[in-house]
Every structure is written in structure tokens, then in C-alpha cells.
Amino acid sequence: MFTTDFTVRYNEIGPDRLATAATILTYLQDTAIEHSEAIGFGLDRLIELHKAWILLWWRVRVLRYPHYGEKVYSTTWPSKFVGVTGKREFTIRDIKGSPIVRADSMWAMYNTAKARLCAVGKEIAAAYRAENVRVFDTEYEEITLPRDLEKRDSFHVRKHDIDTNSHVNNVRYLDYAIEQYGEFEQPSEFTVRYKKMARPDDLIFPFVLKQDNVFFCRLAAVDGADFAVIALNFDKMYVIQ
């Protein structure tokens, strides 16, 4: 297992002085990247190997959003590798050791030279040391979109949304969905399913619907294919502080 720490900064909070959902996802993403750097398969090494990790989905449950200035500890570990994929688990704990976030995710290994998925490989899998410990008792389920989604105004990908892989950073899709939600309210759970890479100047067409306490957001391309599908659950906060 790999652990790093973060202190919630002013630019990472909302009007309620709590870290935003995008901040939480950024912490998780950065923890995974730092873990890879620590075991010798960071950004530069993967570039040498013509490989990159492609994120397939996130599933995040927030027990409590940390407040401005709070120090938290983020831990990650891979729970399994199968073929081209690797599953990664996360917890974020407060200074007392109490869990405030649980999450899991699925990643796929991508050969950048051949522009296709490839096997993770024994060397990389061995370096990560998968541990059969899961944060959730249930398996991930694909998001089932309801009918009659409302079509919203399209928008272009912003240049500062692009990361080192020359496509929209994974966190930005969550930002897009929350922007479509419109109100400032933090989800207690959210799932992000990535389907197609959005690149600079791509046009994104949002389709949305709030059903009961879940806000669904489909982010589609001009050809009708999905860039990502997001579900934000506002049902309850598991611990309110």
C-alpha cells in the first residue's frame, strides 16, 4: 500500500469551506500517480516504454468532505491485474485515522506507439504488488441512463483541460457534470465512466436528468458517441460535520 498526504487549500474548496468533489478526485488521481512514481513506473518511465494508463471508471463514496486547512492521508493499492486492466482501491483518512472517502477504479494499459490496449505485463504487475483487499463489498455496475434526457447547450473543450496525454484530464469530466447540475451541492457518491477521449477543441453535448436524488449526465461527441457518463448521488452524506 502507498500513502501520501494533502492539506486542503483555499483554491480547492467551495463556498462551504469544504473540499469540492473535483478536489477529492484530484487527490485520488495524484495518489495513484505518486504511487507509480515511487515504484519506478512513473510518467517518464512509461513514456520510454510507449505505455500509458487509461482510466475506465471511478466509483467514489464520500463519508465526509474535509475542510479548509485540514490534513488528510490518501492510501492506494492495486487489488488485481487481469489482461490489459488493473483495479485500484483508495481510502482517504483524517488525522484521527477515520475514513472520510472510499473509492475504487479500473485502469487499462495503452500502447501509445501502436494506439491500442496492451497487456499490463509481469514486470509492471509485480512492481505494484496487488493486494486482495477491497473497499466495497459490491462489484462495480455500469451506469444505466434513464430515458428522456434533456439536451443542453454544447461547449468546446478548454485548452487548460488537456493533460500530458493530449486529452481532457479525467477530473474535468466530473467538473463538466457538476457545472450542468447547476446548484452548489456536494454529492455523497459519484461514478464516472469514461468511454472516449475528448481532445482540444472537441465539441461536447451534455444530456442530463435528475431522477429522485441522482443526477445523470451524458457527455456526447458530435458523432453521438459518449465521451463519459456520470452519476452524482445526492441521497445523503454518511457523516455530517
MORAUR-V408747 format. One record per backbone hydrogen bond with DSSP energy under -1.0 kcal/mol. CO is the residue of the C=O (numbers start at 1). NH is the residue of the N-H. Records with the same first field share a line. If there is no record, write none. Layout:
BEGIN
CO = NH / NH
END
This chain:
BEGIN
2 = 76
4 = 74
6 = 72
8 = 69
9 = 12
10 = 13
12 = 20
14 = 17
17 = 68
18 = 14
20 = 24
21 = 25
22 = 26
23 = 27
24 = 28
25 = 29
26 = 30
27 = 31
28 = 32
29 = 33
30 = 34
31 = 35
32 = 36
33 = 37
34 = 38
35 = 39
36 = 41
37 = 40
42 = 46
43 = 47
44 = 48
45 = 49
46 = 51
47 = 50
50 = 112
52 = 110
54 = 108
56 = 194
57 = 106
58 = 192
59 = 104
60 = 190
61 = 102
63 = 239
66 = 19
67 = 70
70 = 8
72 = 6
73 = 93
74 = 4
75 = 91
76 = 2
77 = 89
78 = 131
80 = 87
82 = 85
83 = 120
84 = 109
85 = 82
86 = 107
87 = 79 / 80
88 = 105
89 = 77
90 = 103
91 = 75
92 = 100 / 101
93 = 73
94 = 97
98 = 94
100 = 63 / 64
101 = 92
102 = 61
103 = 90
104 = 59
105 = 88
106 = 56 / 57
107 = 86
108 = 54
109 = 118
110 = 52
111 = 115 / 116
116 = 111
121 = 125
122 = 126
123 = 127
124 = 128
125 = 129
131 = 133
150 = 208
155 = 204
158 = 161
159 = 162
161 = 169
163 = 166
167 = 163
171 = 175
172 = 176
173 = 177
174 = 178
175 = 179
176 = 180
177 = 181
178 = 182
183 = 185
188 = 62
189 = 233
190 = 60
191 = 231
192 = 58
193 = 229
198 = 168
199 = 202
202 = 157
204 = 155
205 = 220
206 = 152
207 = 218
208 = 150
209 = 216
211 = 214
213 = 234
214 = 211
215 = 232
216 = 209
217 = 230
218 = 207
219 = 227 / 228
220 = 205
221 = 224
225 = 221
227 = 195 / 196
228 = 219
229 = 193
230 = 217
231 = 191
232 = 215
233 = 188 / 189
END
